[in-house]
Amino acid sequence: MSQQQHPRVDPNIWQKFAGDSFTVPKLHSKVYYFPQGHLQHVCPNTQPLDGCRPSILCIVSAVDLLADPETDQVYAKLLLTPVIDGSVVPLEFHNGPDGDQIVSYAKTLTNTDVRSGAVLYIPKAGADSILPALPPLDSRNQSRFQDISVKDVCGVVSQIRHFHRLCPFQHLFTIGWSGFVSKKKLVVGDTVVFVKNSAGNISIGIRRNGKLAAAAKMIEKEVKLAIELAEKKAAFEVVYYPTVGGFDFVVGAKIVEDAMKVNWRCGMRVTHMVKNDDTSKGCSIFNGRISNLSSRSTRPWRMLQVKWDDPHVPENLKQLCPWQVELINSNPPISDIQFPPTKKLRGAQGSVLSTEQNISISHTSSTLNSFKIKNVDIDNCNNKKTRPGSIMLFGKMIQPIERDLYESSDIVGDNSCKRSNETDKTC
């Protein structure tokens, strides 16, 4: 597809249309370009390129945020300049969104949203945040409507009727919506994104569900050209379509370098968060364990093979890059805890416990969370005199075990059962 004369998109709106699948790098920032990741952007099962460097350190020389008029998909065009040893890296320039207040709502389309004569149901949260305010409903007027203007990524305005009724409580797009679906060739699984700026103007963008299979050959040529130019230390262009899926193949240098400081190894517990396209569905969090590491020739791109606790994790998450996961800090198993020397203690009913047993119980049973042992000062417990080394056990003051105390023990259990010199008797 031709990229000539494609319109530029406001950075605020562009990022909302793109979603969280892509982070726009700052102008003049230092990044790593991953050729294999670029190739897998539209061809996930592509084999590693022979003789290709796993990563190329670059400077972002230019950033263009554009939209394709044929598909309404936004994309980014980046000009990357390889870093030459000893070259001066320019200071980063912030090219992020300005202070305009932007709110957005995204909805993934279902069959009822796209069929002939369809209407679009807007949940209350989306209607309250995006749509203009309507006069209040009353007992005489159980429904109301307004015609709103929405502008697509190329600036074309469409009129759609917003219909609201009280019983049943619904916000709907009616007249004009079916024509918009037909014009944009929307299908089940596509996502529509509504964005409203501080002036109240509403824009609508589309995240296509299908892959850009037709662009696969074009991307492959682009990758090979980028590699050739990078080997010559010449600047090269790359294009990123956020709605295609996959992962960023241009990543901030510090993010990569910090992730590679970790001594990754099998058995580590990790977590990964996926933000859903549909605003109402929030995000999904997956936990798992590293099961294998890829060969060094392809590192660090997707070098971590993860076995997830959830068996229904998407296929593309089974191999991830180090900067796409977070380590889970877990407590060491009880077998690894170093216990202090065993000290015999008298139980509430005359049984003998050890310090080691007490610690083990507190780690393994949630029903004994209140089981604590404390050293008691002489001034505590209503100034009652206690021997050095006395302990508090199950709310009772326990004296140290000594032979003279054992022979004339006055410690009794809850059922007033005394211990004899020869055997334990129960009531």
DRENDO-1510 file (C-alpha; in Angstrom, 1 decimal, always signed):
<recs>
REC; n; res; u; v; w
REC; 1; MET; +0.0; +0.0; +0.0 .
REC; 2; SER; +1.2; +3.5; -0.8 .
REC; 3; GLN; +2.3; +5.7; +2.1 .
REC; 4; GLN; +2.6; +8.9; +0.0 .
REC; 5; GLN; +0.5; +11.9; +1.1 .
REC; 6; HIS; -0.9; +10.0; +4.1 .
REC; 7; PRO; -2.3; +12.5; +6.7 .
REC; 8; ARG; -0.5; +13.2; +9.9 .
REC; 9; VAL; -2.4; +12.5; +13.1 .
REC; 10; ASP; -2.3; +14.6; +16.3 .
REC; 11; PRO; +0.0; +12.7; +18.8 .
REC; 12; ASN; -2.7; +12.7; +21.5 .
REC; 13; ILE; -5.3; +11.1; +19.2 .
REC; 14; TRP; -2.8; +8.8; +17.5 .
REC; 15; GLN; -1.8; +7.1; +20.7 .
REC; 16; LYS; -5.4; +6.5; +21.7 .
REC; 17; PHE; -6.2; +5.0; +18.3 .
REC; 18; ALA; -3.1; +2.9; +18.5 .
REC; 19; GLY; -3.7; +1.6; +22.0 .
REC; 20; ASP; -1.1; +0.3; +24.4 .
REC; 21; SER; +0.6; -2.0; +21.9 .
REC; 22; PHE; +3.2; +0.5; +20.9 .
REC; 23; THR; +5.2; +3.1; +22.7 .
REC; 24; VAL; +6.3; +6.0; +20.5 .
REC; 25; PRO; +10.0; +6.6; +21.1 .
REC; 26; LYS; +11.2; +10.1; +21.8 .
REC; 27; LEU; +13.0; +12.1; +19.1 .
REC; 28; HIS; +16.8; +11.8; +19.4 .
REC; 29; SER; +16.5; +9.0; +22.0 .
REC; 30; LYS; +18.7; +5.9; +21.9 .
REC; 31; VAL; +16.9; +2.7; +21.0 .
REC; 32; TYR; +17.6; -0.9; +20.0 .
REC; 33; TYR; +16.2; -2.0; +16.6 .
REC; 34; PHE; +15.4; -5.8; +16.4 .
REC; 35; PRO; +15.3; -7.0; +12.8 .
REC; 36; GLN; +13.8; -10.4; +13.8 .
REC; 37; GLY; +11.0; -8.6; +15.7 .
REC; 38; HIS; +10.4; -6.4; +12.7 .
REC; 39; LEU; +10.0; -9.4; +10.5 .
REC; 40; GLN; +7.7; -11.2; +13.0 .
REC; 41; HIS; +5.5; -8.1; +13.2 .
REC; 42; VAL; +3.3; -9.4; +10.4 .
REC; 43; CYS; +4.9; -12.9; +10.0 .
REC; 44; PRO; +4.9; -14.4; +13.6 .
REC; 45; ASN; +6.3; -17.8; +12.6 .
REC; 46; THR; +9.2; -16.5; +10.5 .
REC; 47; GLN; +12.5; -18.2; +11.1 .
REC; 48; PRO; +15.5; -16.2; +12.2 .
REC; 49; LEU; +17.4; -14.4; +9.5 .
REC; 50; ASP; +20.8; -15.9; +8.6 .
REC; 51; GLY; +23.8; -13.8; +9.5 .
REC; 52; CYS; +21.7; -11.0; +10.9 .
REC; 53; ARG; +22.7; -9.1; +14.0 .
REC; 54; PRO; +20.1; -9.7; +16.8 .
REC; 55; SER; +19.9; -6.0; +17.6 .
REC; 56; ILE; +21.2; -2.7; +16.3 .
REC; 57; LEU; +21.8; +0.3; +18.5 .
REC; 58; CYS; +20.3; +3.5; +16.9 .
REC; 59; ILE; +19.3; +7.1; +17.4 .
REC; 60; VAL; +15.7; +8.1; +16.5 .
REC; 61; SER; +16.3; +10.8; +13.9 .
REC; 62; ALA; +12.6; +11.4; +12.9 .
REC; 63; VAL; +9.1; +10.3; +14.0 .
REC; 64; ASP; +6.0; +10.6; +11.8 .
REC; 65; LEU; +2.6; +9.5; +13.1 .
REC; 66; LEU; +0.3; +8.8; +10.1 .
REC; 67; ALA; -3.0; +7.2; +9.1 .
REC; 68; ASP; -3.8; +5.0; +6.1 .
REC; 69; PRO; -6.9; +6.5; +4.4 .
REC; 70; GLU; -7.8; +3.1; +2.9 .
REC; 71; THR; -8.1; +1.2; +6.2 .
REC; 72; ASP; -8.3; +4.0; +8.8 .
REC; 73; GLN; -5.3; +2.4; +10.6 .
REC; 74; VAL; -2.7; +4.6; +12.2 .
REC; 75; TYR; +0.9; +3.7; +11.9 .
REC; 76; ALA; +4.3; +5.2; +12.8 .
REC; 77; LYS; +7.2; +5.8; +10.5 .
REC; 78; LEU; +10.6; +6.1; +12.2 .
REC; 79; LEU; +14.0; +7.2; +10.8 .
REC; 80; LEU; +16.7; +5.3; +12.7 .
REC; 81; THR; +20.5; +6.2; +12.5 .
REC; 82; PRO; +22.9; +3.5; +13.7 .
REC; 83; VAL; +25.2; +4.6; +16.6 .
REC; 84; ILE; +28.8; +4.5; +15.6 .
REC; 85; ASP; +31.4; +3.8; +18.2 .
REC; 86; GLY; +32.7; +7.1; +19.6 .
REC; 87; SER; +29.9; +9.1; +18.1 .
REC; 88; VAL; +28.1; +11.8; +20.2 .
REC; 89; VAL; +24.6; +10.9; +21.1 .
REC; 90; PRO; +22.3; +14.0; +20.9 .
REC; 91; LEU; +20.2; +15.0; +23.9 .
REC; 92; GLU; +16.7; +13.6; +23.9 .
REC; 93; PHE; +13.9; +15.8; +22.7 .
REC; 94; HIS; +10.4; +15.3; +24.2 .
REC; 95; ASN; +7.9; +14.9; +21.4 .
REC; 96; GLY; +5.1; +13.5; +23.5 .
REC; 97; PRO; +1.5; +14.7; +23.6 .
REC; 98; ASP; +0.8; +18.3; +24.7 .
REC; 99; GLY; -1.5; +19.3; +27.6 .
REC; 100; ASP; -4.8; +18.8; +25.8 .
REC; 101; GLN; -7.2; +16.7; +27.9 .
REC; 102; ILE; -8.1; +13.6; +26.0 .
REC; 103; VAL; -10.6; +10.9; +27.0 .
REC; 104; SER; -11.3; +7.8; +25.1 .
REC; 105; TYR; -13.5; +4.7; +25.0 .
REC; 106; ALA; -13.0; +1.6; +22.9 .
REC; 107; LYS; -15.4; -1.2; +22.1 .
REC; 108; THR; -14.8; -4.5; +20.2 .
REC; 109; LEU; -17.6; -5.1; +17.7 .
REC; 110; THR; -19.9; -8.1; +17.9 .
REC; 111; ASN; -22.3; -9.5; +15.3 .
REC; 112; THR; -25.2; -7.3; +16.4 .
REC; 113; ASP; -23.0; -4.2; +16.0 .
REC; 114; VAL; -22.1; -4.9; +12.3 .
REC; 115; ARG; -25.0; -6.8; +10.8 .
REC; 116; SER; -27.4; -5.1; +8.3 .
REC; 117; GLY; -29.4; -2.3; +9.9 .
REC; 118; ALA; -27.3; -2.6; +13.1 .
REC; 119; VAL; -27.2; -0.3; +16.0 .
REC; 120; LEU; -24.3; +0.1; +18.4 .
REC; 121; TYR; -24.8; -0.3; +22.1 .
REC; 122; ILE; -22.7; +2.1; +24.2 .
REC; 123; PRO; -22.3; +1.1; +27.9 .
REC; 124; LYS; -23.1; +3.9; +30.4 .
REC; 125; ALA; -19.4; +4.4; +31.3 .
REC; 126; GLY; -18.6; +5.1; +27.6 .
REC; 127; ALA; -21.6; +7.3; +27.1 .
REC; 128; ASP; -20.9; +9.4; +30.2 .
REC; 129; SER; -17.2; +10.0; +29.2 .
REC; 130; ILE; -17.5; +10.5; +25.5 .
REC; 131; LEU; -21.0; +11.7; +24.4 .
REC; 132; PRO; -22.4; +15.2; +24.9 .
REC; 133; ALA; -24.7; +15.7; +27.8 .
REC; 134; LEU; -28.4; +15.3; +27.2 .
REC; 135; PRO; -31.4; +16.9; +29.1 .
REC; 136; PRO; -32.6; +14.8; +32.0 .
REC; 137; LEU; -35.3; +12.2; +31.4 .
REC; 138; ASP; -38.6; +12.6; +33.1 .
REC; 139; SER; -41.8; +10.6; +33.4 .
REC; 140; ARG; -43.3; +12.2; +30.3 .
REC; 141; ASN; -40.2; +11.7; +28.1 .
REC; 142; GLN; -38.8; +8.2; +28.4 .
REC; 143; SER; -36.4; +8.6; +25.5 .
REC; 144; ARG; -34.4; +11.3; +23.9 .
REC; 145; PHE; -31.9; +11.6; +21.0 .
REC; 146; GLN; -29.3; +13.9; +19.5 .
REC; 147; ASP; -27.3; +13.9; +16.3 .
REC; 148; ILE; -23.5; +14.0; +16.9 .
REC; 149; SER; -20.6; +14.6; +14.5 .
REC; 150; VAL; -17.7; +12.2; +14.5 .
REC; 151; LYS; -14.5; +12.7; +12.5 .
REC; 152; ASP; -12.3; +9.9; +11.2 .
REC; 153; VAL; -8.5; +9.8; +11.0 .
REC; 154; CYS; -8.5; +11.6; +7.7 .
REC; 155; GLY; -10.8; +14.4; +8.9 .
REC; 156; VAL; -14.0; +13.1; +7.2 .
REC; 157; VAL; -17.1; +13.9; +9.3 .
REC; 158; SER; -20.0; +11.5; +9.7 .
REC; 159; GLN; -23.4; +12.2; +11.4 .
REC; 160; ILE; -24.7; +9.5; +13.8 .
REC; 161; ARG; -27.8; +9.6; +16.0 .
REC; 162; HIS; -27.3; +9.0; +19.7 .
REC; 163; PHE; -30.5; +7.5; +21.1 .
REC; 164; HIS; -31.1; +7.2; +24.9 .
REC; 165; ARG; -34.0; +5.6; +26.5 .
REC; 166; LEU; -34.8; +5.0; +30.2 .
REC; 167; CYS; -36.6; +1.6; +30.1 .
REC; 168; PRO; -34.7; -0.4; +29.3 .
REC; 169; PHE; -31.8; +1.9; +30.1 .
REC; 170; GLN; -29.7; +2.1; +26.9 .
REC; 171; HIS; -27.4; +4.3; +24.9 .
REC; 172; LEU; -27.5; +3.5; +21.2 .
REC; 173; PHE; -26.0; +4.7; +17.9 .
REC; 174; THR; -28.9; +4.3; +15.5 .
REC; 175; ILE; -29.4; +6.4; +12.3 .
REC; 176; GLY; -26.0; +6.7; +10.4 .
REC; 177; TRP; -24.3; +3.9; +12.2 .
REC; 178; SER; -25.2; +1.1; +9.7 .
REC; 179; GLY; -23.9; +3.3; +6.9 .
REC; 180; PHE; -20.6; +4.0; +8.8 .
REC; 181; VAL; -20.2; +0.2; +9.2 .
REC; 182; SER; -20.7; -0.4; +5.5 .
REC; 183; LYS; -18.4; +2.5; +4.5 .
REC; 184; LYS; -15.5; +1.4; +6.7 .
REC; 185; LYS; -16.1; -2.3; +6.0 .
REC; 186; LEU; -16.2; -3.1; +9.7 .
REC; 187; VAL; -16.4; -6.8; +10.8 .
REC; 188; VAL; -16.8; -8.8; +14.0 .
REC; 189; GLY; -13.6; -8.4; +16.1 .
REC; 190; ASP; -12.7; -4.9; +14.9 .
REC; 191; THR; -12.5; -2.3; +17.6 .
REC; 192; VAL; -13.9; +1.3; +17.3 .
REC; 193; VAL; -12.2; +3.9; +19.4 .
REC; 194; PHE; -14.0; +7.2; +20.4 .
REC; 195; VAL; -11.8; +10.1; +21.5 .
REC; 196; LYS; -13.0; +13.4; +22.8 .
REC; 197; ASN; -10.7; +16.4; +23.3 .
REC; 198; SER; -11.0; +19.3; +25.7 .
REC; 199; ALA; -13.0; +21.3; +23.1 .
REC; 200; GLY; -15.6; +18.5; +23.0 .
REC; 201; ASN; -14.8; +17.4; +19.5 .
REC; 202; ILE; -15.2; +13.6; +18.9 .
REC; 203; SER; -13.0; +11.5; +16.7 .
REC; 204; ILE; -13.4; +7.9; +15.8 .
REC; 205; GLY; -10.6; +5.4; +14.9 .
REC; 206; ILE; -10.5; +1.7; +14.0 .
REC; 207; ARG; -8.2; -1.1; +15.1 .
REC; 208; ARG; -8.5; -3.8; +12.5 .
REC; 209; ASN; -8.8; -7.4; +13.8 .
REC; 210; GLY; -7.2; -9.0; +10.7 .
REC; 211; LYS; -3.5; -9.2; +10.0 .
REC; 212; LEU; -1.8; -7.3; +7.2 .
REC; 213; ALA; -0.9; -10.4; +5.3 .
REC; 214; ALA; -0.7; -8.5; +2.1 .
REC; 215; ALA; +2.1; -6.3; +3.6 .
REC; 216; ALA; +4.2; -9.3; +4.6 .
REC; 217; LYS; +6.4; -9.3; +1.5 .
REC; 218; MET; +6.8; -5.5; +1.7 .
REC; 219; ILE; +7.9; -5.8; +5.4 .
REC; 220; GLU; +10.4; -8.5; +4.5 .
REC; 221; LYS; +12.0; -6.3; +1.8 .
REC; 222; GLU; +12.0; -3.4; +4.3 .
REC; 223; VAL; +13.8; -5.4; +6.9 .
REC; 224; LYS; +16.5; -6.6; +4.5 .
REC; 225; LEU; +17.0; -3.0; +3.3 .
REC; 226; ALA; +17.3; -1.8; +6.9 .
REC; 227; ILE; +19.9; -4.4; +7.7 .
REC; 228; GLU; +21.9; -3.5; +4.6 .
REC; 229; LEU; +21.9; +0.2; +5.4 .
REC; 230; ALA; +22.7; -0.4; +9.1 .
REC; 231; GLU; +25.8; -2.4; +8.1 .
REC; 232; LYS; +26.9; +0.7; +6.1 .
REC; 233; LYS; +26.1; +2.9; +9.2 .
REC; 234; ALA; +23.5; +4.7; +7.1 .
REC; 235; ALA; +20.0; +5.8; +8.3 .
REC; 236; PHE; +17.0; +3.6; +7.5 .
REC; 237; GLU; +13.2; +3.8; +7.8 .
REC; 238; VAL; +10.9; +1.4; +9.6 .
REC; 239; VAL; +7.1; +1.3; +9.7 .
REC; 240; TYR; +5.1; +0.1; +12.6 .
REC; 241; TYR; +1.4; -0.8; +12.5 .
REC; 242; PRO; +0.2; -0.9; +16.2 .
REC; 243; THR; -3.0; -2.7; +15.3 .
REC; 244; VAL; -1.3; -5.7; +13.7 .
REC; 245; GLY; -0.3; -7.3; +17.0 .
REC; 246; GLY; +3.0; -8.5; +18.2 .
REC; 247; PHE; +5.6; -6.6; +20.2 .
REC; 248; ASP; +7.6; -3.4; +19.8 .
REC; 249; PHE; +10.7; -4.1; +17.7 .
REC; 250; VAL; +12.1; -0.6; +18.5 .
REC; 251; VAL; +12.7; -0.4; +22.2 .
REC; 252; GLY; +14.4; +2.2; +24.4 .
REC; 253; ALA; +18.0; +1.3; +25.1 .
REC; 254; LYS; +17.8; +1.8; +28.9 .
REC; 255; ILE; +14.8; -0.6; +29.0 .
REC; 256; VAL; +16.6; -3.3; +27.2 .
REC; 257; GLU; +19.9; -2.8; +29.1 .
REC; 258; ASP; +18.2; -2.9; +32.5 .
REC; 259; ALA; +16.3; -6.1; +31.6 .
REC; 260; MET; +19.5; -7.8; +30.5 .
REC; 261; LYS; +21.2; -7.1; +33.8 .
REC; 262; VAL; +19.1; -9.8; +35.3 .
REC; 263; ASN; +20.7; -13.2; +35.4 .
REC; 264; TRP; +17.8; -15.0; +33.7 .
REC; 265; ARG; +17.5; -18.7; +34.4 .
REC; 266; CYS; +15.0; -21.5; +34.3 .
REC; 267; GLY; +12.6; -21.8; +37.2 .
REC; 268; MET; +12.2; -18.0; +37.8 .
REC; 269; ARG; +8.6; -16.9; +38.4 .
REC; 270; VAL; +7.4; -14.1; +36.2 .
REC; 271; THR; +4.3; -12.1; +35.4 .
REC; 272; HIS; +3.0; -10.4; +32.3 .
REC; 273; MET; +0.1; -8.0; +31.8 .
REC; 274; VAL; -2.0; -7.7; +28.6 .
REC; 275; LYS; -4.2; -4.6; +28.2 .
REC; 276; ASN; -7.3; -5.5; +26.2 .
REC; 277; ASP; -8.5; -3.4; +23.2 .
REC; 278; ASP; -11.9; -3.1; +24.7 .
REC; 279; THR; -12.0; -0.5; +27.4 .
REC; 280; SER; -14.7; -2.3; +29.4 .
REC; 281; LYS; -12.6; -5.5; +29.7 .
REC; 282; GLY; -9.6; -3.9; +31.5 .
REC; 283; CYS; -6.5; -6.1; +31.4 .
REC; 284; SER; -5.4; -9.7; +31.9 .
REC; 285; ILE; -2.5; -10.7; +34.2 .
REC; 286; PHE; -0.7; -14.0; +33.6 .
REC; 287; ASN; +1.8; -15.7; +36.0 .
REC; 288; GLY; +4.2; -18.4; +35.0 .
REC; 289; ARG; +7.7; -19.9; +35.2 .
REC; 290; ILE; +10.6; -19.7; +32.8 .
REC; 291; SER; +11.0; -23.1; +31.3 .
REC; 292; ASN; +13.8; -22.5; +28.8 .
REC; 293; LEU; +16.1; -19.9; +27.3 .
REC; 294; SER; +16.7; -19.4; +23.6 .
REC; 295; SER; +20.1; -19.8; +21.9 .
REC; 296; ARG; +22.5; -16.9; +22.3 .
REC; 297; SER; +22.3; -16.1; +18.5 .
REC; 298; THR; +18.8; -14.7; +18.8 .
REC; 299; ARG; +19.1; -13.1; +22.2 .
REC; 300; PRO; +17.6; -11.0; +23.7 .
REC; 301; TRP; +14.6; -11.0; +21.3 .
REC; 302; ARG; +12.0; -13.4; +22.8 .
REC; 303; MET; +14.7; -15.3; +24.6 .
REC; 304; LEU; +12.4; -16.4; +27.5 .
REC; 305; GLN; +10.2; -19.4; +27.0 .
REC; 306; VAL; +7.5; -19.3; +29.7 .
REC; 307; LYS; +5.2; -22.0; +31.0 .
REC; 308; TRP; +2.1; -20.2; +32.2 .
REC; 309; ASP; -0.1; -21.3; +35.1 .
REC; 310; ASP; -3.2; -20.6; +32.9 .
REC; 311; PRO; -3.3; -23.1; +30.0 .
REC; 312; HIS; -5.3; -20.7; +27.8 .
REC; 313; VAL; -2.6; -18.1; +27.4 .
REC; 314; PRO; -2.3; -16.8; +23.7 .
REC; 315; GLU; +0.3; -18.6; +21.7 .
REC; 316; ASN; +2.3; -15.4; +21.1 .
REC; 317; LEU; +3.0; -15.1; +24.8 .
REC; 318; LYS; +4.8; -18.4; +25.2 .
REC; 319; GLN; +8.1; -16.7; +24.2 .
REC; 320; LEU; +8.8; -13.2; +25.5 .
REC; 321; CYS; +11.5; -10.6; +25.7 .
REC; 322; PRO; +13.1; -10.0; +29.1 .
REC; 323; TRP; +11.7; -6.4; +29.3 .
REC; 324; GLN; +8.1; -7.8; +28.7 .
REC; 325; VAL; +8.0; -9.7; +32.0 .
REC; 326; GLU; +8.4; -8.8; +35.7 .
REC; 327; LEU; +10.0; -11.1; +38.3 .
REC; 328; ILE; +7.7; -12.3; +41.0 .
REC; 329; ASN; +9.3; -12.1; +44.5 .
REC; 330; SER; +8.2; -15.1; +46.4 .
REC; 331; ASN; +9.1; -16.2; +50.0 .
REC; 332; PRO; +11.6; -19.0; +50.3 .
REC; 333; PRO; +10.2; -22.5; +51.0 .
REC; 334; ILE; +10.2; -23.6; +54.7 .
REC; 335; SER; +12.9; -26.1; +54.0 .
REC; 336; ASP; +15.3; -23.2; +53.2 .
REC; 337; ILE; +14.6; -21.3; +56.5 .
REC; 338; GLN; +17.4; -21.5; +59.1 .
REC; 339; PHE; +15.8; -22.2; +62.4 .
REC; 340; PRO; +17.4; -21.3; +65.7 .
REC; 341; PRO; +18.5; -24.0; +68.1 .
REC; 342; THR; +15.6; -26.1; +69.5 .
REC; 343; LYS; +14.3; -24.9; +72.8 .
REC; 344; LYS; +11.8; -27.0; +74.8 .
REC; 345; LEU; +8.5; -25.3; +75.8 .
REC; 346; ARG; +5.6; -26.4; +77.9 .
REC; 347; GLY; +2.3; -26.5; +76.0 .
REC; 348; ALA; -1.1; -25.4; +77.2 .
REC; 349; GLN; -2.0; -29.0; +78.3 .
REC; 350; GLY; +1.4; -30.2; +79.4 .
REC; 351; SER; +2.6; -31.2; +75.9 .
REC; 352; VAL; +6.2; -30.3; +75.0 .
REC; 353; LEU; +6.8; -28.2; +72.0 .
REC; 354; SER; +10.0; -26.9; +70.4 .
REC; 355; THR; +10.9; -23.5; +69.0 .
REC; 356; GLU; +11.4; -25.1; +65.6 .
REC; 357; GLN; +7.9; -26.7; +65.7 .
REC; 358; ASN; +6.4; -23.4; +66.7 .
REC; 359; ILE; +8.0; -21.6; +63.7 .
REC; 360; SER; +7.0; -24.3; +61.3 .
REC; 361; ILE; +3.4; -24.2; +62.4 .
REC; 362; SER; +3.2; -20.5; +62.0 .
REC; 363; HIS; +4.4; -20.8; +58.4 .
REC; 364; THR; +2.2; -23.7; +57.3 .
REC; 365; SER; -1.1; -23.1; +59.0 .
REC; 366; SER; -3.2; -20.0; +58.6 .
REC; 367; THR; -5.4; -21.1; +61.5 .
REC; 368; LEU; -2.5; -20.5; +63.9 .
REC; 369; ASN; -1.7; -16.9; +62.9 .
REC; 370; SER; -2.3; -15.8; +66.5 .
REC; 371; PHE; +0.2; -18.3; +67.9 .
REC; 372; LYS; +3.1; -16.1; +69.1 .
REC; 373; ILE; +6.0; -16.4; +71.5 .
REC; 374; LYS; +7.2; -13.3; +73.3 .
REC; 375; ASN; +9.8; -12.6; +75.9 .
REC; 376; VAL; +8.1; -11.0; +78.9 .
REC; 377; ASP; +9.6; -8.3; +81.0 .
REC; 378; ILE; +9.3; -8.5; +84.8 .
REC; 379; ASP; +7.3; -5.2; +84.8 .
REC; 380; ASN; +4.7; -6.6; +82.5 .
REC; 381; CYS; +1.6; -8.8; +83.1 .
REC; 382; ASN; +0.2; -6.7; +86.0 .
REC; 383; ASN; +3.6; -6.6; +87.7 .
REC; 384; LYS; +3.4; -10.3; +88.4 .
REC; 385; LYS; +6.8; -11.7; +89.1 .
REC; 386; THR; +8.1; -14.0; +86.5 .
REC; 387; ARG; +11.3; -16.0; +86.1 .
REC; 388; PRO; +13.9; -15.0; +83.4 .
REC; 389; GLY; +13.1; -16.7; +80.2 .
REC; 390; SER; +9.3; -16.9; +80.8 .
REC; 391; ILE; +7.1; -17.0; +77.7 .
REC; 392; MET; +3.5; -16.1; +76.7 .
REC; 393; LEU; +1.8; -19.1; +75.0 .
REC; 394; PHE; -1.8; -19.2; +74.0 .
REC; 395; GLY; -2.5; -16.3; +76.4 .
REC; 396; LYS; -0.9; -18.0; +79.4 .
REC; 397; MET; +2.3; -17.3; +81.3 .
REC; 398; ILE; +4.6; -20.3; +81.0 .
REC; 399; GLN; +7.5; -20.7; +83.5 .
REC; 400; PRO; +10.8; -22.3; +82.4 .
REC; 401; ILE; +11.0; -26.1; +82.8 .
REC; 402; GLU; +13.1; -26.9; +85.8 .
REC; 403; ARG; +13.2; -30.2; +87.8 .
REC; 404; ASP; +11.9; -28.7; +91.1 .
REC; 405; LEU; +9.0; -27.0; +89.2 .
REC; 406; TYR; +8.3; -30.2; +87.2 .
REC; 407; GLU; +8.0; -32.3; +90.4 .
REC; 408; SER; +5.4; -29.9; +91.9 .
REC; 409; SER; +3.9; -28.4; +88.8 .
REC; 410; ASP; +0.9; -26.2; +89.2 .
REC; 411; ILE; +0.4; -25.7; +85.5 .
REC; 412; VAL; -3.0; -27.0; +84.5 .
REC; 413; GLY; -4.7; -27.3; +81.2 .
REC; 414; ASP; -8.0; -25.8; +80.2 .
REC; 415; ASN; -9.9; -28.8; +81.7 .
REC; 416; SER; -7.9; -28.5; +85.1 .
REC; 417; CYS; -6.0; -31.8; +84.3 .
REC; 418; LYS; -2.8; -32.0; +86.4 .
REC; 419; ARG; +0.3; -33.8; +85.2 .
REC; 420; SER; +1.6; -36.7; +87.4 .
REC; 421; ASN; +5.3; -37.7; +87.7 .
REC; 422; GLU; +4.7; -40.9; +85.7 .
REC; 423; THR; +2.2; -40.3; +82.9 .
REC; 424; ASP; -0.2; -37.8; +81.4 .
REC; 425; LYS; -3.8; -38.1; +82.4 .
REC; 426; THR; -6.7; -36.6; +80.4 .
REC; 427; CYS; -10.1; -35.6; +81.7 .
</recs>
